[in-house]
Amino acid sequence: EENLVGYWISDLMRERAQQVVGAPVKFAITNAGGLRGNIRPGIVKIADIYEVMPFENELVVAEYTGAEVVQIVKDGIQRRGGEPCSGIRAKVLGTPEKPEIIVTWADGSTIDPTEIVRVALSDYLLSSGDNISTLRKGRRPITTGVPLRDLLLDGCARLGKLKAPLIAP
């Protein structure tokens, strides 16, 4: 099942991470289990955002190889049918007994397994992996001091100023 609010959050994470580190952040991931609600149609209230993101998780940026990014995505698919991500495309082909998972960058280009890329994720995922052990391998982590909930609040405020609706990516 698609996790549209998760996609929006991971897009916000990648965007803010790039601003904080001043360099490209090619991938972002959040965990569906950490999103405890959904955003209902209508006016979005601060309480709605606290329902979606009740935890005090912080945005961090860490380095992974392209091969590790692919493994993270594959593990997320095998574990929960996928975790909300930004910056990649994943296709699942084959059969349930023998799935074939193809992961590319969002523009369709091949992920170089040896390339070192910056990844936006939460401090929770970096420290625990949430059963995706490759997440714990993040190198050179940068703590941003930005609570994930603030990303959502800022994203909604930005849309509100533009009088634009929140539309899932």
ROMI-143668 format. One record per residue (C-alpha): residue in three letters; residue number from 1; x, y, z. Coordinates in nm, 2 decimals, always signed. Layout:
REM residues N
r residu: ALA; num: NUM; c1: X; c2: Y; c3: Z $
...
//
This chain:
REM residues 169
r residu: GLU; num: 1; c1: +0.00; c2: +0.00; c3: +0.00 $
r residu: GLU; num: 2; c1: +0.13; c2: +0.34; c3: -0.09 $
r residu: ASN; num: 3; c1: +0.22; c2: +0.57; c3: +0.20 $
r residu: LEU; num: 4; c1: +0.15; c2: +0.91; c3: +0.06 $
r residu: VAL; num: 5; c1: +0.21; c2: +1.11; c3: +0.38 $
r residu: GLY; num: 6; c1: +0.54; c2: +0.92; c3: +0.42 $
r residu: TYR; num: 7; c1: +0.65; c2: +1.02; c3: +0.07 $
r residu: TRP; num: 8; c1: +0.57; c2: +1.38; c3: +0.15 $
r residu: ILE; num: 9; c1: +0.77; c2: +1.36; c3: +0.48 $
r residu: SER; num: 10; c1: +1.07; c2: +1.19; c3: +0.31 $
r residu: ASP; num: 11; c1: +1.07; c2: +1.46; c3: +0.04 $
r residu: LEU; num: 12; c1: +1.07; c2: +1.73; c3: +0.32 $
r residu: MET; num: 13; c1: +1.36; c2: +1.54; c3: +0.49 $
r residu: ARG; num: 14; c1: +1.57; c2: +1.53; c3: +0.18 $
r residu: GLU; num: 15; c1: +1.50; c2: +1.90; c3: +0.10 $
r residu: ARG; num: 16; c1: +1.59; c2: +2.02; c3: +0.44 $
r residu: ALA; num: 17; c1: +1.89; c2: +1.80; c3: +0.47 $
r residu: GLN; num: 18; c1: +2.03; c2: +1.95; c3: +0.15 $
r residu: GLN; num: 19; c1: +1.98; c2: +2.30; c3: +0.29 $
r residu: VAL; num: 20; c1: +2.15; c2: +2.21; c3: +0.62 $
r residu: VAL; num: 21; c1: +2.46; c2: +2.03; c3: +0.47 $
r residu: GLY; num: 22; c1: +2.48; c2: +2.26; c3: +0.16 $
r residu: ALA; num: 23; c1: +2.53; c2: +1.96; c3: -0.06 $
r residu: PRO; num: 24; c1: +2.32; c2: +1.71; c3: -0.25 $
r residu: VAL; num: 25; c1: +2.13; c2: +1.45; c3: -0.05 $
r residu: LYS; num: 26; c1: +2.03; c2: +1.18; c3: -0.29 $
r residu: PHE; num: 27; c1: +1.81; c2: +0.96; c3: -0.07 $
r residu: ALA; num: 28; c1: +1.58; c2: +1.00; c3: +0.23 $
r residu: ILE; num: 29; c1: +1.39; c2: +0.73; c3: +0.42 $
r residu: THR; num: 30; c1: +1.15; c2: +0.73; c3: +0.71 $
r residu: ASN; num: 31; c1: +0.98; c2: +0.44; c3: +0.87 $
r residu: ALA; num: 32; c1: +0.61; c2: +0.38; c3: +0.83 $
r residu: GLY; num: 33; c1: +0.59; c2: +0.25; c3: +1.18 $
r residu: GLY; num: 34; c1: +0.69; c2: +0.59; c3: +1.32 $
r residu: LEU; num: 35; c1: +0.40; c2: +0.76; c3: +1.14 $
r residu: ARG; num: 36; c1: +0.11; c2: +0.72; c3: +1.37 $
r residu: GLY; num: 37; c1: -0.17; c2: +0.89; c3: +1.18 $
r residu: ASN; num: 38; c1: -0.27; c2: +1.04; c3: +0.85 $
r residu: ILE; num: 39; c1: -0.37; c2: +1.39; c3: +0.74 $
r residu: ARG; num: 40; c1: -0.73; c2: +1.41; c3: +0.67 $
r residu: PRO; num: 41; c1: -0.88; c2: +1.63; c3: +0.40 $
r residu: GLY; num: 42; c1: -0.95; c2: +1.99; c3: +0.51 $
r residu: ILE; num: 43; c1: -0.76; c2: +2.24; c3: +0.72 $
r residu: VAL; num: 44; c1: -0.45; c2: +2.09; c3: +0.87 $
r residu: LYS; num: 45; c1: -0.41; c2: +2.18; c3: +1.24 $
r residu: ILE; num: 46; c1: -0.10; c2: +2.15; c3: +1.46 $
r residu: ALA; num: 47; c1: -0.27; c2: +1.87; c3: +1.65 $
r residu: ASP; num: 48; c1: -0.30; c2: +1.68; c3: +1.32 $
r residu: ILE; num: 49; c1: +0.08; c2: +1.70; c3: +1.27 $
r residu: TYR; num: 50; c1: +0.14; c2: +1.58; c3: +1.63 $
r residu: GLU; num: 51; c1: -0.09; c2: +1.28; c3: +1.56 $
r residu: VAL; num: 52; c1: +0.12; c2: +1.19; c3: +1.25 $
r residu: MET; num: 53; c1: +0.45; c2: +1.25; c3: +1.42 $
r residu: PRO; num: 54; c1: +0.42; c2: +1.20; c3: +1.80 $
r residu: PHE; num: 55; c1: +0.79; c2: +1.12; c3: +1.85 $
r residu: GLU; num: 56; c1: +1.08; c2: +1.36; c3: +1.91 $
r residu: ASN; num: 57; c1: +1.29; c2: +1.22; c3: +1.63 $
r residu: GLU; num: 58; c1: +1.56; c2: +1.44; c3: +1.47 $
r residu: LEU; num: 59; c1: +1.67; c2: +1.47; c3: +1.11 $
r residu: VAL; num: 60; c1: +2.03; c2: +1.34; c3: +1.06 $
r residu: VAL; num: 61; c1: +2.24; c2: +1.29; c3: +0.74 $
r residu: ALA; num: 62; c1: +2.48; c2: +1.00; c3: +0.70 $
r residu: GLU; num: 63; c1: +2.68; c2: +0.85; c3: +0.42 $
r residu: TYR; num: 64; c1: +2.61; c2: +0.52; c3: +0.26 $
r residu: THR; num: 65; c1: +2.73; c2: +0.34; c3: -0.05 $
r residu: GLY; num: 66; c1: +2.50; c2: +0.30; c3: -0.34 $
r residu: ALA; num: 67; c1: +2.49; c2: -0.08; c3: -0.27 $
r residu: GLU; num: 68; c1: +2.38; c2: +0.00; c3: +0.09 $
r residu: VAL; num: 69; c1: +2.10; c2: +0.23; c3: -0.04 $
r residu: VAL; num: 70; c1: +1.97; c2: -0.05; c3: -0.26 $
r residu: GLN; num: 71; c1: +1.99; c2: -0.30; c3: +0.03 $
r residu: ILE; num: 72; c1: +1.80; c2: -0.06; c3: +0.26 $
r residu: VAL; num: 73; c1: +1.52; c2: -0.03; c3: +0.00 $
r residu: LYS; num: 74; c1: +1.51; c2: -0.41; c3: -0.06 $
r residu: ASP; num: 75; c1: +1.50; c2: -0.48; c3: +0.31 $
r residu: GLY; num: 76; c1: +1.22; c2: -0.23; c3: +0.36 $
r residu: ILE; num: 77; c1: +1.02; c2: -0.40; c3: +0.08 $
r residu: GLN; num: 78; c1: +1.08; c2: -0.75; c3: +0.21 $
r residu: ARG; num: 79; c1: +1.00; c2: -0.64; c3: +0.57 $
r residu: ARG; num: 80; c1: +0.69; c2: -0.42; c3: +0.53 $
r residu: GLY; num: 81; c1: +0.62; c2: -0.39; c3: +0.16 $
r residu: GLY; num: 82; c1: +0.84; c2: -0.08; c3: +0.15 $
r residu: GLU; num: 83; c1: +0.93; c2: +0.22; c3: +0.36 $
r residu: PRO; num: 84; c1: +0.86; c2: +0.58; c3: +0.26 $
r residu: CYS; num: 85; c1: +1.15; c2: +0.70; c3: +0.06 $
r residu: SER; num: 86; c1: +1.26; c2: +1.00; c3: -0.16 $
r residu: GLY; num: 87; c1: +1.50; c2: +1.00; c3: -0.44 $
r residu: ILE; num: 88; c1: +1.46; c2: +0.65; c3: -0.57 $
r residu: ARG; num: 89; c1: +1.23; c2: +0.43; c3: -0.77 $
r residu: ALA; num: 90; c1: +1.17; c2: +0.07; c3: -0.68 $
r residu: LYS; num: 91; c1: +1.00; c2: -0.20; c3: -0.89 $
r residu: VAL; num: 92; c1: +0.90; c2: -0.54; c3: -0.76 $
r residu: LEU; num: 93; c1: +0.88; c2: -0.81; c3: -1.03 $
r residu: GLY; num: 94; c1: +0.87; c2: -1.18; c3: -1.03 $
r residu: THR; num: 95; c1: +0.66; c2: -1.39; c3: -0.79 $
r residu: PRO; num: 96; c1: +0.62; c2: -1.38; c3: -0.41 $
r residu: GLU; num: 97; c1: +0.84; c2: -1.69; c3: -0.39 $
r residu: LYS; num: 98; c1: +1.11; c2: -1.53; c3: -0.61 $
r residu: PRO; num: 99; c1: +1.08; c2: -1.16; c3: -0.61 $
r residu: GLU; num: 100; c1: +1.30; c2: -0.94; c3: -0.83 $
r residu: ILE; num: 101; c1: +1.35; c2: -0.59; c3: -0.68 $
r residu: ILE; num: 102; c1: +1.49; c2: -0.32; c3: -0.91 $
r residu: VAL; num: 103; c1: +1.60; c2: +0.00; c3: -0.75 $
r residu: THR; num: 104; c1: +1.72; c2: +0.31; c3: -0.95 $
r residu: TRP; num: 105; c1: +1.75; c2: +0.68; c3: -0.87 $
r residu: ALA; num: 106; c1: +1.43; c2: +0.87; c3: -0.92 $
r residu: ASP; num: 107; c1: +1.53; c2: +0.99; c3: -1.27 $
r residu: GLY; num: 108; c1: +1.57; c2: +0.62; c3: -1.37 $
r residu: SER; num: 109; c1: +1.95; c2: +0.62; c3: -1.37 $
r residu: THR; num: 110; c1: +2.15; c2: +0.33; c3: -1.23 $
r residu: ILE; num: 111; c1: +2.27; c2: +0.34; c3: -0.87 $
r residu: ASP; num: 112; c1: +2.65; c2: +0.30; c3: -0.87 $
r residu: PRO; num: 113; c1: +2.71; c2: +0.05; c3: -0.59 $
r residu: THR; num: 114; c1: +3.05; c2: +0.21; c3: -0.50 $
r residu: GLU; num: 115; c1: +2.93; c2: +0.57; c3: -0.49 $
r residu: ILE; num: 116; c1: +2.92; c2: +0.73; c3: -0.15 $
r residu: VAL; num: 117; c1: +2.59; c2: +0.93; c3: -0.11 $
r residu: ARG; num: 118; c1: +2.43; c2: +1.14; c3: +0.16 $
r residu: VAL; num: 119; c1: +2.11; c2: +1.00; c3: +0.31 $
r residu: ALA; num: 120; c1: +1.86; c2: +1.18; c3: +0.52 $
r residu: LEU; num: 121; c1: +1.70; c2: +0.97; c3: +0.80 $
r residu: SER; num: 122; c1: +1.59; c2: +1.00; c3: +1.16 $
r residu: ASP; num: 123; c1: +1.82; c2: +0.96; c3: +1.45 $
r residu: TYR; num: 124; c1: +1.60; c2: +0.67; c3: +1.55 $
r residu: LEU; num: 125; c1: +1.66; c2: +0.49; c3: +1.23 $
r residu: LEU; num: 126; c1: +2.04; c2: +0.56; c3: +1.24 $
r residu: SER; num: 127; c1: +2.07; c2: +0.42; c3: +1.59 $
r residu: SER; num: 128; c1: +1.83; c2: +0.13; c3: +1.58 $
r residu: GLY; num: 129; c1: +1.79; c2: +0.04; c3: +1.22 $
r residu: ASP; num: 130; c1: +1.42; c2: -0.05; c3: +1.30 $
r residu: ASN; num: 131; c1: +1.50; c2: -0.41; c3: +1.18 $
r residu: ILE; num: 132; c1: +1.69; c2: -0.28; c3: +0.87 $
r residu: SER; num: 133; c1: +2.04; c2: -0.35; c3: +0.98 $
r residu: THR; num: 134; c1: +2.21; c2: -0.16; c3: +0.70 $
r residu: LEU; num: 135; c1: +2.07; c2: +0.17; c3: +0.83 $
r residu: ARG; num: 136; c1: +2.30; c2: +0.13; c3: +1.13 $
r residu: LYS; num: 137; c1: +2.60; c2: +0.14; c3: +0.90 $
r residu: GLY; num: 138; c1: +2.57; c2: +0.51; c3: +0.83 $
r residu: ARG; num: 139; c1: +2.90; c2: +0.69; c3: +0.83 $
r residu: ARG; num: 140; c1: +3.00; c2: +1.04; c3: +0.92 $
r residu: PRO; num: 141; c1: +2.66; c2: +1.13; c3: +1.07 $
r residu: ILE; num: 142; c1: +2.56; c2: +1.49; c3: +1.09 $
r residu: THR; num: 143; c1: +2.30; c2: +1.59; c3: +1.35 $
r residu: THR; num: 144; c1: +2.10; c2: +1.88; c3: +1.22 $
r residu: GLY; num: 145; c1: +1.91; c2: +1.98; c3: +1.53 $
r residu: VAL; num: 146; c1: +1.59; c2: +1.98; c3: +1.33 $
r residu: PRO; num: 147; c1: +1.30; c2: +1.78; c3: +1.47 $
r residu: LEU; num: 148; c1: +1.11; c2: +1.59; c3: +1.20 $
r residu: ARG; num: 149; c1: +0.78; c2: +1.73; c3: +1.33 $
r residu: ASP; num: 150; c1: +0.91; c2: +2.08; c3: +1.26 $
r residu: LEU; num: 151; c1: +0.97; c2: +1.98; c3: +0.89 $
r residu: LEU; num: 152; c1: +0.60; c2: +1.89; c3: +0.87 $
r residu: LEU; num: 153; c1: +0.49; c2: +2.21; c3: +1.05 $
r residu: ASP; num: 154; c1: +0.72; c2: +2.42; c3: +0.82 $
r residu: GLY; num: 155; c1: +0.59; c2: +2.24; c3: +0.51 $
r residu: CYS; num: 156; c1: +0.23; c2: +2.31; c3: +0.60 $
r residu: ALA; num: 157; c1: +0.31; c2: +2.68; c3: +0.69 $
r residu: ARG; num: 158; c1: +0.48; c2: +2.73; c3: +0.36 $
r residu: LEU; num: 159; c1: +0.18; c2: +2.59; c3: +0.17 $
r residu: GLY; num: 160; c1: -0.06; c2: +2.79; c3: +0.39 $
r residu: LYS; num: 161; c1: +0.13; c2: +3.12; c3: +0.29 $
r residu: LEU; num: 162; c1: +0.09; c2: +3.02; c3: -0.07 $
r residu: LYS; num: 163; c1: -0.27; c2: +2.92; c3: -0.01 $
r residu: ALA; num: 164; c1: -0.18; c2: +2.60; c3: -0.18 $
r residu: PRO; num: 165; c1: -0.33; c2: +2.26; c3: -0.09 $
r residu: LEU; num: 166; c1: -0.12; c2: +1.98; c3: +0.05 $
r residu: ILE; num: 167; c1: -0.11; c2: +1.73; c3: -0.23 $
r residu: ALA; num: 168; c1: +0.08; c2: +1.40; c3: -0.18 $
r residu: PRO; num: 169; c1: +0.37; c2: +1.35; c3: -0.42 $
//
